[in-house]
């Protein structure tokens, strides 16, 4: 059964002070058939034909694994400034991926707090499936 993802408001904010460069967090991400259907609908693609086995690359464009790894969300008022997705290889529908989220940069410039995360999605053989870099202005409009 497809687990409804928690919405952002259901996670507590993570403070900027709690994050440190080099810190690593882990979570998992189930690439279920229902998840693929939902994401296909969001991007205007038809449902995958049965028995399609390969998940489309846009299933990685989500904050859910990041929120789960951090056990929280970015501070309210944070602004998503950049995201780079490197799709490495196909993922089969139904797989549960291991996710490592690393704080790769944290700095202040011109009074603005920046945080950059790298999320690595691994298959069961610890083979890299996707790498996502996400940059945020932390609590910018709070």
C-alpha positions in Angstrom: 0.0 0.0 0.0 1.3 3.5 -0.9 2.3 5.5 2.2 1.0 9.0 1.9 4.0 11.3 2.3 3.8 13.7 5.2 3.4 17.3 4.2 6.0 19.9 5.1 3.8 21.2 7.9 4.0 17.9 9.7 7.7 18.1 10.2 9.4 20.3 12.9 11.9 22.9 11.7 15.6 22.1 11.9 17.6 25.1 13.2 20.5 26.4 11.2 22.7 26.0 14.3 22.0 22.3 14.4 23.6 21.7 11.0 27.3 21.3 10.5 29.3 20.8 7.3 30.2 17.2 6.8 27.2 15.9 8.9 25.5 12.9 7.3 22.0 11.7 7.9 20.3 8.6 6.5 16.8 7.5 5.4 15.1 5.3 2.9 12.9 6.0 -0.1 10.4 3.5 -1.5 9.9 3.9 -5.2 6.4 2.3 -5.3 4.2 2.0 -8.4 1.7 4.5 -6.7 4.5 7.0 -6.1 5.4 6.8 -9.8 1.8 7.3 -10.8 1.5 10.4 -8.6 4.7 11.9 -9.9 3.7 11.1 -13.5 0.5 13.0 -12.9 2.3 16.0 -11.4 4.5 16.3 -14.6 1.7 15.5 -17.0 2.9 12.0 -18.0 0.6 9.0 -18.4 0.7 6.2 -15.9 3.4 3.7 -16.7 2.0 0.8 -18.6 1.8 -2.5 -16.6 4.2 -4.1 -16.1 6.6 -1.2 -16.5 9.6 -1.8 -14.3 11.6 1.4 -14.6 10.9 4.5 -12.5 11.1 7.9 -14.3 14.0 10.2 -13.1 11.6 12.8 -11.7 10.7 10.7 -8.7 14.0 12.1 -7.2 12.7 15.7 -7.2 11.3 15.6 -3.7 12.2 16.8 -0.2 10.7 13.8 1.5 14.0 11.8 1.9 15.7 14.9 3.1 13.0 15.6 5.7 13.0 12.0 6.8 16.8 12.0 7.1 16.9 15.2 9.1 13.8 14.2 11.1 12.6 17.7 10.2 12.4 20.3 7.5 14.2 23.4 6.6 13.2 26.4 8.6 10.0 28.1 7.5 10.9 30.9 5.2 13.7 29.0 3.5 14.1 29.6 -0.2 15.2 26.8 -2.5 17.7 28.5 -4.8 19.2 25.6 -6.8 18.8 21.9 -7.4 21.0 19.7 -9.6 20.0 16.1 -10.3 22.4 13.6 -11.7 20.5 10.5 -12.7 23.1 7.7 -12.7 21.1 4.5 -13.6 17.6 3.2 -13.7 15.7 2.2 -10.6 13.1 -0.5 -10.7 9.6 0.3 -9.5 9.1 -1.3 -6.1 12.7 -0.8 -4.9 13.5 0.7 -1.5 16.5 2.9 -1.8 18.9 3.8 0.9 19.5 7.6 1.1 22.5 9.5 2.5 22.0 13.2 3.0 25.2 15.2 3.6 25.6 18.8 4.6 28.2 19.8 2.0 28.3 23.6 2.7 27.0 25.9 5.4 28.0 29.6 5.4 26.8 33.1 5.8 27.2 35.8 3.2 25.8 39.3 3.2 23.7 38.4 6.2 22.1 35.4 4.5 22.5 31.9 5.8 23.1 29.2 3.1 23.0 25.4 3.4 23.8 22.9 0.6 22.8 19.3 0.8 23.9 16.3 -1.2 21.4 13.4 -1.3 22.7 10.1 -2.6 20.2 7.4 -3.5 21.6 3.8 -3.4 20.2 0.5 -4.5 20.4 -2.7 -2.5 23.9 -3.4 -3.8 25.0 0.1 -2.7 25.1 1.1 -6.3 24.5 4.8 -6.8 21.2 5.5 -8.6 20.9 9.3 -8.3 22.7 12.3 -6.8 20.8 15.4 -5.9 22.4 18.7 -4.8 20.0 21.1 -3.1 20.9 24.7 -2.1 18.8 26.8 0.2 18.7 30.2 1.8 17.9 29.1 5.3 15.0 30.9 7.0 15.5 33.8 4.5 12.0 35.2 4.6 11.1 34.3 8.2 
